[in-house]
Amino acid sequence: MESDRTIKIPVIGSPGCGKTCFVLSTITDDPDMLDKAPSRAPALHLPLDHMGLELIPGLRLDLIDTNAEMNGTELHGLLASSDGLIFMASAPELMESIEGVKDRLSRIIATFPKLPVCVVCSKSDLIATPEQHEQVTETMMQLLQSYPEIEQCIEASAVSHQRITETLYCAVRMAALPLGPLFNAEDESLTPELKRVLSWVFTAFDADHDGYWSDPELVHFQTVITREPLNEDDLQGIKTVVSQVCPEGVVAEGEHQGKMTVAGFQTLNLLLLKKNQVDSVWRTLDSCGFGVDLGMKDSYIGVRSLFIHGRKQLKMPPNDKVDRLLRSHGVDPNVTFDLTAAGIDFVTKLFDSFNCDTVGPEAVTAFFPLANFLEHHYGPRDYTKEEWIAHWRALVCVFPGDAIRALHSVVVGRPLTKGPADSLAKVHSLFKPVRRRATASDREVWHVSVVAPKGLETLARDEFAVSRTTAVVLRTAHGTVCLTTLRPDELKTGSGHVSSLGLDAVLAVVEGEDAASLGDIMEVAKSYGLRCAVMTVSPAAPELAAVAGGSFVGDADNDCTAATEAVLGGLKTLPVRDNVTPILLGTGAAGAVGVAAAGAAVLGVGLVAFGAFAMANRRRR
């Protein structure tokens, strides 16, 4: 699991139930100190090897006492930032009435349904008879049955120092390795989220992509996760147990006889959870890069390290400002990425593995069961081989984190890799860094965002077939262009679903007389060092042409050749090739429609879209 992690666990209960004494008893067994306990113990910051609780290397615990003086807002903030909760009720409370305990528990669980809870029966030294012990045990069983969120009930006594270490261990394990995200206690089944992640793991380690795990693939998985290979007896024992519980978990006959299915793999993990071997399941998830929310950890993907390594490859000096931008936005404004020759070969072979001329959403989703990032960013669509490669290159350029996640899911289970960390190194090797302001010959993938003022946003998105959540990839004579969209305010603040810091150029869509809006967009683009192109949806007024810097393409009456020369003259940093086909922008009221038709043609026959943008920064050449 992730090292150097601190988990926070508050102790909550009614006044006088023994919270403070319990907290202090984790560091002392001196009865005099417990007798003189304050009304509230200071927060304790415990290295877990202090009590033999080194579950995870470097894991530390913040154990926090509470009391009646804490107001509702303070308590709410504490619970909202906590990893788990020790809910304490004294033995006399549990013997007298359970209703008050249930009421307090219900309010906490209703507000924080995902917070793991450990119920502690304090002052267990006051349980004097077997009948009382049976009564307390029955009460705690009722709580377990009533609230699936409760992961553990345990008796403890600070005075006699009874089960203090065990209680702390259970609470820490509950918070660090929670059962809730993995297991539905009501029907004893896996959560849908865990099923998706296990499907991802199964697909990743299915080296031949036949939908089954052969014995070598199962052995490889075990070796990668535990560093201990399975012997033949253990291997057959696992398959026997799985097939007894889930007959469809192991193929009984036919071509794939003896192979494990994804249902069998999920059953195996379900059996581990039922035996309370939560740490075994979390070891698998953590080894494959998943955090407690079952999402792939950003630290594991290593986007920041990818940019830092890229800067070193490009011999760019360290920069504190860039480091701050990477931490806050996950992007370096001076560096972008493309696939290496090996990367292009990899995604090409990935396409060939589907054994068809075009690949559709169903096939891709089955291949990436955790998340189909292509569909997420580009919408559901079919891909030819050329389109497949172009969209992968755009994904690497604009969304490198998602590209790493997707490719890692393919590489991680391959027999030639030594495990997830090794597979990530291989994935990173498929990326090559490129200076964002590089000369034309060094760039083949570009990121452009369509920006339109209020009132034209919908028109601009519709005509370019780009939306707030999906991008469009154009294969042009200049290379691959990824079109996204931003509002002017998002461009200014560097927010939105794609940060302005990761752009190469901006395409401003404005009314022909709206020089003010164009000026605002150009000013922001200039502050980020971005090239800016201009398109009008009505004939351009002289004022707007002046703001555009003299390189503006106006309406349909302009000479096409002269307009093209003006446009390409503003694209000095982009390659100019003989097969440029211009798209004339700003053709009166139908201008946007004309561009949309041309954009559709680009996808089919590779006409130039980017080269026809009327660049508005000629004065900066």
DONUZA-208433 format. One record per residue (C-alpha): residue in one letter; x, y, z; residue number from 1. Coordinates in Angstrom, 2 decimals. Layout:
% residues N
  residuo        x        y        z  num
        A        X        Y        Z  NUM
...
% end
This chain:
% residues 621
  residuo        x        y        z  num
        M     0.00     0.00     0.00    1
        E     0.96     3.67    -0.33    2
        S     3.76     4.48     2.10    3
        D     4.15     7.56     4.32    4
        R     0.40     7.84     4.67    5
        T    -1.33     9.28     7.77    6
        I    -4.84     8.12     8.64    7
        K    -7.11    10.09    10.95    8
        I    -9.48     8.32    13.36    9
        P   -11.56    10.30    15.89   10
        V   -13.13     8.68    18.98   11
        I   -16.77     9.69    19.50   12
        G   -19.26     8.76    22.21   13
        S   -21.54    10.05    24.95   14
        P   -20.04    11.98    27.92   15
        G   -18.38     9.70    30.46   16
        C   -18.14     6.63    28.22   17
        G   -14.34     6.51    28.55   18
        K   -13.07     8.10    25.33   19
        T   -10.21    10.03    26.92   20
        C    -9.00     7.11    29.00   21
        F    -9.07     4.89    25.91   22
        V    -6.97     7.37    23.90   23
        L    -4.42     7.74    26.72   24
        S    -4.28     3.97    27.28   25
        T    -2.81     3.55    23.78   26
        I     0.43     5.14    25.07   27
        T     0.40     4.24    28.78   28
        D    -0.90     1.63    31.18   29
        D    -0.19     3.79    34.25   30
        P    -3.46     3.81    36.30   31
        D    -2.48     7.09    38.02   32
        M    -2.30     8.89    34.69   33
        L    -5.70     7.50    33.70   34
        D    -7.18     8.60    37.05   35
        K    -5.95    12.14    36.41   36
        A    -7.07    12.22    32.78   37
        P    -8.12    15.66    31.46   38
        S   -11.57    16.31    30.01   39
        R   -10.10    15.81    26.55   40
        A    -6.83    14.17    25.57   41
        P    -4.53    15.91    23.09   42
        A    -4.42    14.46    19.59   43
        L    -1.93    11.61    19.37   44
        H     0.32    11.14    16.34   45
        L     1.40     7.52    16.46   46
        P     3.86     5.64    14.26   47
        L     2.17     2.28    14.05   48
        D     5.30     0.26    14.75   49
        H     4.93     1.76    18.25   50
        M     2.40    -1.01    18.97   51
        G     3.37    -3.61    16.42   52
        L     0.86    -2.27    13.91   53
        E     3.12    -1.82    10.90   54
        L     0.42    -2.79     8.38   55
        I     1.82    -0.51     5.73   56
        P     5.42     0.84     5.63   57
        G     5.46     4.40     6.96   58
        L     1.77     4.38     7.96   59
        R     0.98     6.74    10.83   60
        L    -2.15     7.30    12.91   61
        D    -3.75    10.50    14.16   62
        L    -5.99     9.38    17.07   63
        I    -8.28    12.25    18.09   64
        D   -10.30    12.54    21.28   65
        T   -13.61    14.45    21.27   66
        N   -15.88    15.83    23.99   67
        A   -19.20    17.58    24.53   68
        E   -17.60    21.02    24.11   69
        M   -17.16    20.47    20.36   70
        N   -19.91    22.19    18.38   71
        G   -21.72    20.57    15.47   72
        T   -19.74    22.40    12.80   73
        E   -16.40    21.42    14.34   74
        L   -17.47    17.78    14.70   75
        H   -18.81    17.68    11.13   76
        G   -15.52    19.02     9.76   77
        L   -13.56    16.47    11.77   78
        L   -15.60    13.53    10.49   79
        A   -15.53    14.82     6.91   80
        S   -11.73    14.73     6.92   81
        S   -11.40    11.37     8.71   82
        D   -10.52     7.94     7.34   83
        G   -12.48     5.99     9.95   84
        L   -14.37     6.34    13.23   85
        I   -14.26     4.67    16.63   86
        F   -17.78     4.94    18.05   87
        M   -17.66     4.29    21.78   88
        A   -20.49     3.21    24.09   89
        S   -19.90     1.97    27.64   90
        A   -21.03    -1.46    28.80   91
        P   -23.64     0.08    31.16   92
        E   -25.09     2.04    28.21   93
        L   -25.42    -1.07    26.07   94
        M   -27.03    -3.00    28.93   95
        E   -29.53    -0.28    29.80   96
        S   -30.82     0.95    26.42   97
        I   -29.71     0.55    22.85   98
        E   -32.04     3.22    21.44   99
        G   -29.85     6.18    22.40  100
        V   -26.81     4.46    20.89  101
        K   -28.73     3.70    17.68  102
        D   -29.94     7.28    17.41  103
        R   -26.40     8.72    17.55  104
        L   -25.06     6.09    15.16  105
        S   -27.90     6.65    12.69  106
        R   -27.22    10.39    12.48  107
        I   -23.51     9.87    11.87  108
        I   -23.96     7.12     9.28  109
        A   -26.68     9.08     7.44  110
        T   -24.31    12.04     7.10  111
        F   -21.15    10.04     6.34  112
        P   -22.31     6.76     4.76  113
        K   -18.86     5.82     3.43  114
        L   -17.00     6.32     6.70  115
        P   -15.86     2.95     8.16  116
        V   -17.07     2.54    11.77  117
        C   -15.66     0.45    14.60  118
        V   -17.99     0.17    17.61  119
        V   -16.18    -0.23    20.92  120
        C   -17.92    -1.38    24.10  121
        S   -15.81     0.47    26.69  122
        K   -15.58    -0.23    30.40  123
        S   -15.90    -3.96    29.76  124
        D   -14.40    -4.50    33.24  125
        L   -17.87    -3.54    34.60  126
        I   -19.46    -6.60    32.98  127
        A   -19.81    -8.75    36.08  128
        T   -21.85   -11.81    35.09  129
        P   -22.19   -14.17    32.14  130
        E   -25.76   -12.92    31.65  131
        Q   -24.53    -9.34    31.31  132
        H   -21.82   -10.42    28.86  133
        E   -24.44   -12.25    26.79  134
        Q   -26.64    -9.16    26.84  135
        V   -23.80    -6.90    25.62  136
        T   -22.84    -9.41    22.91  137
        E   -26.44    -9.61    21.69  138
        T   -26.70    -5.81    21.60  139
        M   -23.54    -5.50    19.50  140
        M   -24.82    -8.18    17.12  141
        Q   -27.99    -6.11    16.65  142
        L   -25.85    -3.09    15.75  143
        L   -23.85    -5.12    13.23  144
        Q   -27.04    -6.39    11.61  145
        S   -28.68    -2.95    11.59  146
        Y   -25.74    -1.02    10.13  147
        P   -23.66    -2.59     7.31  148
        E   -21.29     0.38     7.67  149
        I   -20.05    -1.05    11.00  150
        E   -17.03    -3.20    10.20  151
        Q   -16.14    -4.32    13.71  152
        C   -17.60    -4.51    17.26  153
        I   -15.20    -5.14    20.13  154
        E   -15.10    -4.95    23.92  155
        A   -12.28    -3.05    25.65  156
        S   -11.29    -1.60    29.03  157
        A    -8.80     1.21    29.59  158
        V    -8.66     0.55    33.35  159
        S    -7.63    -3.10    32.99  160
        H    -5.85    -2.37    29.70  161
        Q    -7.95    -5.08    28.12  162
        R    -7.89    -5.43    24.29  163
        I    -6.61    -1.88    23.74  164
        T    -3.99    -2.96    21.20  165
        E    -6.47    -5.24    19.44  166
        T    -9.05    -2.44    19.26  167
        L    -6.52    -0.04    17.80  168
        Y    -5.39    -2.66    15.30  169
        C    -8.97    -3.29    14.15  170
        A    -9.64     0.45    13.77  171
        V    -6.45     1.08    11.83  172
        R    -6.99    -1.91     9.56  173
        M   -10.59    -0.82     8.97  174
        A    -9.49     2.68     7.93  175
        A    -6.39     1.73     5.94  176
        L    -7.93    -1.34     4.26  177
        P   -11.68    -0.61     4.27  178
        L   -14.15    -3.37     3.52  179
        G   -17.00    -1.06     2.44  180
        P   -15.75    -0.25    -1.09  181
        L   -15.29    -3.97    -1.76  182
        F   -18.14    -5.87    -0.12  183
        N   -21.91    -5.58     0.29  184
        A   -22.55    -6.95     3.78  185
        E   -26.34    -7.19     3.26  186
        D   -26.20    -9.79     0.48  187
        E   -22.53   -10.80     0.87  188
        S   -21.57    -9.82    -2.66  189
        L   -18.88    -7.77    -4.36  190
        T   -19.63    -4.10    -4.98  191
        P   -20.19    -3.11    -8.65  192
        E   -17.09    -0.88    -8.44  193
        L   -14.88    -3.77    -7.33  194
        K   -16.32    -6.02   -10.04  195
        R   -15.30    -3.46   -12.67  196
        V   -11.80    -3.16   -11.27  197
        L   -11.38    -6.94   -11.07  198
        S   -12.57    -7.20   -14.68  199
        W    -9.83    -4.70   -15.57  200
        V    -7.21    -6.73   -13.69  201
        F    -8.40    -9.94   -15.35  202
        T    -8.21    -8.38   -18.82  203
        A    -4.78    -6.91   -18.07  204
        F    -3.34   -10.31   -17.16  205
        D    -5.11   -12.12   -20.01  206
        A    -1.94   -12.11   -22.13  207
        D    -3.44   -13.79   -25.21  208
        H    -6.75   -11.85   -24.92  209
        D    -8.89   -14.96   -25.33  210
        G   -11.15   -14.05   -22.38  211
        Y    -9.78   -16.76   -20.06  212
        W    -6.86   -17.29   -17.71  213
        S    -4.72   -20.28   -18.57  214
        D    -2.59   -21.86   -15.82  215
        P     0.54   -19.84   -16.85  216
        E    -1.49   -16.62   -16.78  217
        L    -2.86   -17.40   -13.31  218
        V     0.64   -18.26   -12.08  219
        H     2.00   -15.02   -13.61  220
        F    -0.69   -12.98   -11.84  221
        Q     0.12   -14.62    -8.50  222
        T     3.85   -14.05    -9.00  223
        V     3.41   -10.38    -9.89  224
        I     1.15    -9.62    -6.92  225
        T     2.76   -11.71    -4.15  226
        R     6.26   -12.40    -5.58  227
        E     5.59   -16.06    -4.79  228
        P     4.67   -18.41    -7.68  229
        L     1.96   -21.03    -7.26  230
        N     2.97   -24.67    -7.22  231
        E     0.87   -27.19    -9.11  232
        D    -1.04   -28.40    -6.04  233
        D    -1.99   -24.86    -4.96  234
        L    -3.02   -24.00    -8.52  235
        Q    -5.37   -26.95    -8.80  236
        G    -6.65   -26.35    -5.27  237
        I    -7.67   -22.79    -6.13  238
        K    -9.52   -23.89    -9.27  239
        T   -11.27   -26.69    -7.38  240
        V   -12.56   -24.34    -4.68  241
        V   -13.66   -21.75    -7.24  242
        S   -15.49   -24.30    -9.40  243
        Q   -17.33   -25.68    -6.35  244
        V   -18.69   -22.25    -5.42  245
        C   -19.09   -20.93    -8.98  246
        P   -19.41   -23.71   -11.62  247
        E   -18.94   -21.22   -14.45  248
        G   -15.75   -19.93   -12.78  249
        V   -13.63   -22.66   -14.40  250
        V   -14.36   -24.03   -17.88  251
        A   -15.36   -27.69   -17.50  252
        E   -14.96   -28.90   -21.08  253
        G   -14.15   -27.86   -24.61  254
        E   -11.32   -25.87   -26.14  255
        H   -10.72   -23.81   -22.97  256
        Q   -11.16   -26.63   -20.45  257
        G    -9.50   -25.92   -17.12  258
        K    -9.15   -22.18   -17.72  259
        M   -10.47   -19.62   -15.22  260
        T   -13.11   -17.07   -16.26  261
        V   -13.56   -13.51   -15.00  262
        A   -16.49   -14.80   -12.91  263
        G   -14.10   -17.29   -11.32  264
        F   -11.58   -14.57   -10.53  265
        Q   -14.29   -12.44    -8.94  266
        T   -15.48   -15.47    -6.93  267
        L   -11.94   -16.05    -5.68  268
        N   -11.82   -12.50    -4.31  269
        L   -15.30   -12.84    -2.81  270
        L   -14.16   -15.94    -0.91  271
        L   -11.16   -14.03     0.43  272
        L   -13.40   -11.23     1.70  273
        K   -15.80   -13.68     3.35  274
        K   -12.81   -15.13     5.20  275
        N   -11.90   -11.59     6.31  276
        Q    -8.73   -11.61     4.20  277
        V    -9.34    -8.00     3.17  278
        D    -5.63    -7.28     3.04  279
        S    -5.16    -9.91     0.29  280
        V    -7.67    -8.18    -1.98  281
        W    -6.23    -4.75    -1.23  282
        R    -2.75    -6.07    -2.02  283
        T    -3.96    -6.94    -5.51  284
        L    -5.64    -3.56    -5.98  285
        D    -2.71    -1.58    -4.59  286
        S    -0.21    -3.52    -6.72  287
        C    -2.19    -2.51    -9.79  288
        G    -2.28     1.14    -8.73  289
        F    -5.74     1.54    -7.18  290
        G    -6.47     3.69    -4.11  291
        V    -9.11     3.39    -1.41  292
        D   -11.69     4.99    -3.71  293
        L   -10.99     2.23    -6.30  294
        G    -9.67     4.86    -8.68  295
        M    -6.19     4.61   -10.12  296
        K    -3.85     6.73    -8.01  297
        D    -2.34     9.80    -9.69  298
        S     0.93     9.18    -7.85  299
        Y     1.02     5.70    -9.35  300
        I     0.42     6.88   -12.92  301
        G     3.33     9.30   -12.57  302
        V     2.20    12.12   -14.89  303
        R     4.34    14.60   -12.98  304
        S     7.40    12.35   -13.20  305
        L     6.70    11.90   -16.93  306
        F     6.85    15.69   -17.45  307
        I     9.95    16.04   -15.27  308
        H    11.72    13.25   -17.18  309
        G    10.58    14.86   -20.44  310
        R    12.13    18.17   -19.44  311
        K    15.42    16.38   -18.73  312
        Q    15.30    14.66   -22.12  313
        L    14.77    18.04   -23.78  314
        K    17.62    19.51   -21.64  315
        M    15.31    22.09   -20.09  316
        P    16.50    23.45   -16.70  317
        P    14.53    22.81   -13.49  318
        N    11.79    25.35   -12.88  319
        D     9.96    25.86    -9.57  320
        K     7.05    27.62   -11.28  321
        V     6.55    24.67   -13.62  322
        D     6.65    22.29   -10.64  323
        R     3.87    24.28    -8.99  324
        L     1.81    24.17   -12.19  325
        L     2.32    20.41   -12.44  326
        R     1.10    19.91    -8.89  327
        S    -1.99    22.11    -9.38  328
        H    -2.92    21.51   -13.04  329
        G    -0.98    18.35   -13.95  330
        V     0.50    20.04   -17.03  331
        D     3.73    21.71   -18.14  332
        P     2.98    24.64   -20.50  333
        N     6.31    24.14   -22.27  334
        V     6.18    20.39   -22.90  335
        T     3.76    18.10   -24.71  336
        F     3.99    14.45   -25.76  337
        D     3.61    12.24   -28.80  338
        L     3.97     8.51   -29.30  339
        T     7.42     7.23   -30.15  340
        A     7.87     4.95   -33.16  341
        A     7.60     2.05   -30.71  342
        G     4.41     3.62   -29.30  343
        I     2.82     3.91   -32.74  344
        D     3.79     0.30   -33.42  345
        F     2.25    -0.72   -30.08  346
        V    -1.17     0.89   -30.71  347
        T    -1.09    -0.42   -34.29  348
        K    -0.63    -3.99   -33.02  349
        L    -3.37    -3.27   -30.48  350
        F    -5.73    -2.44   -33.36  351
        D    -4.63    -5.53   -35.28  352
        S    -5.46    -7.70   -32.26  353
        F    -9.16    -6.97   -32.87  354
        N    -8.89    -8.77   -36.25  355
        C   -11.24    -6.40   -38.11  356
        D   -11.09    -3.42   -40.46  357
        T   -12.89    -1.07   -38.06  358
        V   -13.12    -1.13   -34.26  359
        G   -16.34    -0.05   -32.56  360
        P   -17.30     1.04   -29.01  361
        E   -18.33    -2.42   -27.79  362
        A   -14.99    -4.01   -28.69  363
        V   -13.00    -1.15   -27.17  364
        T   -15.06    -1.11   -23.97  365
        A   -14.58    -4.86   -23.57  366
        F   -10.85    -4.35   -23.95  367
        F   -10.78    -1.56   -21.34  368
        P   -13.43    -2.70   -18.82  369
        L   -12.45    -0.13   -16.18  370
        A   -12.78     2.95   -18.37  371
        N   -12.88     3.42   -22.13  372
        F   -10.96     6.69   -22.29  373
        L   -11.36     6.91   -26.06  374
        E   -15.15     6.97   -25.72  375
        H   -14.91     9.30   -22.71  376
        H   -13.00    11.95   -24.67  377
        Y   -14.19    11.37   -28.24  378
        G   -17.65     9.85   -27.79  379
        P   -18.82     6.47   -29.14  380
        R   -17.54     5.90   -32.68  381
        D   -15.91     3.42   -35.05  382
        Y   -12.21     3.66   -35.92  383
        T   -10.27     2.70   -38.99  384
        K    -6.62     1.88   -38.35  385
        E    -5.50     5.39   -39.38  386
        E    -8.15     7.03   -37.20  387
        W    -7.24     4.74   -34.31  388
        I    -3.59     5.84   -34.43  389
        A    -4.52     9.54   -34.80  390
        H    -6.86     9.44   -31.80  391
        W    -4.26     7.71   -29.64  392
        R    -1.67    10.34   -30.56  393
        A    -4.15    13.09   -29.68  394
        L    -4.93    11.37   -26.36  395
        V    -1.21    11.26   -25.52  396
        C    -0.81    14.95   -26.41  397
        V    -3.88    16.36   -24.65  398
        F    -4.72    13.82   -21.93  399
        P    -1.40    12.08   -21.08  400
        G    -2.67    10.81   -17.70  401
        D    -5.59     8.97   -19.29  402
        A    -3.35     7.66   -22.07  403
        I    -1.02     6.17   -19.44  404
        R    -3.95     4.60   -17.59  405
        A    -5.33     3.01   -20.74  406
        L    -2.01     1.69   -22.07  407
        H    -0.97     0.49   -18.63  408
        S    -4.10    -1.66   -18.50  409
        V    -2.84    -3.46   -21.62  410
        V     0.84    -3.73   -20.68  411
        V     0.62    -4.62   -16.97  412
        G    -0.29    -8.29   -17.38  413
        R     2.02    -9.15   -20.24  414
        P     4.35   -12.05   -19.42  415
        L     7.45   -10.05   -20.34  416
        T     6.77    -7.48   -17.60  417
        K     7.88    -8.01   -14.02  418
        G     4.84    -6.31   -12.52  419
        P     2.83    -3.08   -12.55  420
        A     5.79    -0.80   -11.79  421
        D     7.79    -2.34   -14.63  422
        S     4.82    -2.05   -16.98  423
        L     4.47     1.67   -16.20  424
        A     8.11     2.17   -17.10  425
        K     7.39     0.45   -20.41  426
        V     4.32     2.64   -20.97  427
        H     6.34     5.79   -20.27  428
        S     8.89     4.59   -22.83  429
        L     6.15     4.78   -25.50  430
        F     5.93     8.57   -24.96  431
        K     8.36    11.11   -26.35  432
        P     8.49    14.69   -25.04  433
        V     8.19    17.59   -27.50  434
        R     8.76    21.27   -26.89  435
        R     5.36    22.92   -27.19  436
        R     6.88    25.90   -29.01  437
        A     8.99    23.64   -31.23  438
        T     9.72    24.31   -34.86  439
        A     7.24    22.94   -37.36  440
        S     9.31    19.93   -38.32  441
        D     9.31    18.68   -34.70  442
        R     5.54    18.73   -34.25  443
        E     2.93    16.38   -35.70  444
        V     0.18    16.65   -33.07  445
        W    -1.53    19.91   -32.08  446
        H    -4.08    20.93   -29.47  447
        V    -6.48    23.73   -30.41  448
        S    -9.49    24.95   -28.42  449
        V   -12.55    26.61   -29.93  450
        V   -13.47    29.71   -27.88  451
        A   -16.66    31.67   -28.48  452
        P   -18.32    34.45   -26.44  453
        K   -21.71    33.93   -24.82  454
        G   -24.39    33.57   -27.48  455
        L   -22.15    31.79   -29.99  456
        E   -20.97    28.91   -27.79  457
        T   -23.65    26.46   -28.92  458
        L   -23.24    27.39   -32.58  459
        A   -19.46    26.99   -32.43  460
        R   -19.67    23.60   -30.71  461
        D   -22.32    22.29   -33.08  462
        E   -20.50    23.35   -36.22  463
        F   -17.19    21.86   -35.12  464
        A   -18.93    18.76   -33.65  465
        V   -17.09    19.40   -30.38  466
        S   -18.83    19.50   -26.99  467
        R   -18.07    20.38   -23.38  468
        T   -17.00    16.81   -22.70  469
        T   -15.82    15.36   -26.01  470
        A   -13.03    16.35   -28.39  471
        V   -12.69    16.05   -32.16  472
        V    -9.54    14.75   -33.87  473
        L    -8.75    15.94   -37.41  474
        R    -6.15    14.25   -39.60  475
        T    -4.69    17.03   -41.72  476
        A    -1.75    17.63   -44.01  477
        H    -0.13    19.40   -41.07  478
        G    -0.50    16.38   -38.81  479
        T    -3.08    15.49   -36.18  480
        V    -5.18    18.26   -34.60  481
        C    -7.25    17.72   -31.43  482
        L   -10.09    20.24   -31.12  483
        T   -11.57    20.93   -27.67  484
        T   -13.72    23.79   -26.39  485
        L   -13.42    26.39   -23.64  486
        R   -15.49    29.34   -22.50  487
        P   -13.67    32.70   -22.49  488
        D   -13.66    32.75   -18.67  489
        E   -12.16    29.23   -18.59  490
        L    -9.49    30.31   -21.04  491
        K    -8.68    33.23   -18.74  492
        T    -8.47    31.20   -15.53  493
        G    -6.87    28.08   -17.00  494
        S    -9.83    25.96   -15.86  495
        G   -12.41    23.85   -17.67  496
        H   -12.16    20.20   -18.71  497
        V    -8.93    21.05   -20.55  498
        S    -6.59    23.61   -19.00  499
        S    -5.52    26.58   -21.13  500
        L    -1.99    25.77   -20.07  501
        G    -2.01    22.67   -22.29  502
        L    -3.01    24.42   -25.53  503
        D    -1.06    25.21   -28.69  504
        A    -3.56    27.63   -30.23  505
        V    -7.00    29.15   -29.82  506
        L    -9.67    29.41   -32.51  507
        A   -11.87    32.42   -31.71  508
        V   -15.39    32.30   -33.19  509
        V   -16.99    35.77   -33.13  510
        E   -19.55    37.96   -34.83  511
        G   -18.07    40.07   -37.62  512
        E   -18.67    43.30   -35.69  513
        D   -17.64    42.04   -32.23  514
        A   -14.12    43.46   -32.05  515
        A   -14.35    43.77   -28.26  516
        S   -14.87    40.04   -27.65  517
        L   -12.10    39.17   -30.07  518
        G    -9.76    41.60   -28.33  519
        D   -10.46    40.02   -24.94  520
        I    -9.83    36.49   -26.26  521
        M    -6.63    37.54   -28.02  522
        E    -5.33    39.29   -24.92  523
        V    -5.77    36.17   -22.79  524
        A    -4.28    33.95   -25.51  525
        K    -1.26    36.24   -25.71  526
        S    -0.78    36.07   -21.92  527
        Y    -0.43    32.28   -22.24  528
        G     1.83    32.57   -25.26  529
        L    -0.79    30.95   -27.53  530
        R    -1.28    31.48   -31.24  531
        C    -4.77    32.74   -32.03  532
        A    -6.93    32.10   -35.10  533
        V   -10.12    34.00   -35.96  534
        M   -13.35    32.89   -37.60  535
        T   -16.42    35.10   -38.11  536
        V   -20.01    34.01   -38.63  537
        S   -20.87    37.26   -40.44  538
        P   -18.90    39.68   -42.64  539
        A   -16.08    41.32   -40.69  540
        A   -16.18    45.00   -39.83  541
        P   -12.97    47.03   -40.35  542
        E   -12.58    47.39   -36.57  543
        L   -12.47    43.63   -36.11  544
        A   -10.03    43.17   -39.00  545
        A    -7.79    45.75   -37.36  546
        V    -7.86    43.87   -34.04  547
        A    -6.99    40.68   -35.92  548
        G    -3.75    42.29   -37.00  549
        G    -4.17    42.49   -40.75  550
        S    -4.07    38.72   -41.38  551
        F    -7.81    38.27   -41.14  552
        V    -9.77    36.26   -43.71  553
        G   -13.03    38.07   -44.29  554
        D   -16.09    37.06   -46.26  555
        A   -16.62    35.08   -49.47  556
        D   -15.72    38.02   -51.71  557
        N   -12.04    37.69   -50.78  558
        D    -9.73    36.19   -53.35  559
        C    -9.13    32.58   -52.25  560
        T    -5.47    32.50   -53.23  561
        A    -4.68    35.79   -51.50  562
        A    -6.59    34.69   -48.41  563
        T    -4.69    31.42   -48.29  564
        E    -1.34    33.22   -48.59  565
        A    -2.35    35.51   -45.72  566
        V    -3.37    32.59   -43.55  567
        L    -0.26    30.52   -44.20  568
        G     1.92    33.57   -43.71  569
        G     0.68    33.68   -40.13  570
        L     1.54    30.05   -39.54  571
        K     5.31    30.40   -39.66  572
        T     5.81    27.84   -36.90  573
        L     3.69    25.23   -38.67  574
        P     4.78    23.14   -41.66  575
        V     3.56    24.31   -45.07  576
        R     3.15    21.56   -47.64  577
        D     2.20    21.46   -51.29  578
        N    -1.10    19.64   -50.74  579
        V    -2.69    22.42   -48.69  580
        T    -6.40    22.78   -49.41  581
        P    -7.77    26.02   -47.94  582
        I   -11.03    26.38   -46.04  583
        L   -12.32    29.93   -46.46  584
        L   -13.64    31.25   -43.15  585
        G   -16.23    33.92   -42.48  586
        T   -18.44    33.39   -45.55  587
        G   -21.33    35.53   -44.40  588
        A   -24.16    33.98   -42.37  589
        A   -23.35    30.51   -43.72  590
        G   -19.69    30.70   -42.78  591
        A   -19.90    28.33   -39.84  592
        V   -21.85    25.78   -41.86  593
        G   -19.19    25.84   -44.56  594
        V   -16.49    25.17   -42.03  595
        A   -18.48    22.30   -40.55  596
        A   -18.80    20.66   -43.96  597
        A   -15.09    21.13   -44.57  598
        G   -14.34    19.71   -41.12  599
        A   -16.35    16.62   -41.97  600
        A   -14.38    16.27   -45.18  601
        V   -11.12    16.46   -43.23  602
        L   -12.00    13.30   -41.32  603
        G   -12.58    11.44   -44.55  604
        V    -9.92    12.59   -47.02  605
        G    -7.33    14.48   -44.98  606
        L    -7.90    18.04   -46.21  607
        V    -6.30    20.86   -44.24  608
        A    -8.37    22.32   -41.43  609
        F    -5.67    23.89   -39.30  610
        G    -3.90    25.64   -42.16  611
        A    -7.03    27.62   -43.03  612
        F    -7.32    29.35   -39.66  613
        A    -6.80    33.10   -40.09  614
        M    -3.96    33.66   -37.66  615
        A    -4.25    36.88   -35.70  616
        N    -0.71    37.17   -34.38  617
        R     1.21    38.28   -37.46  618
        R     2.57    41.21   -35.48  619
        R     4.27    38.66   -33.18  620
        R     6.05    36.77   -35.96  621
% end
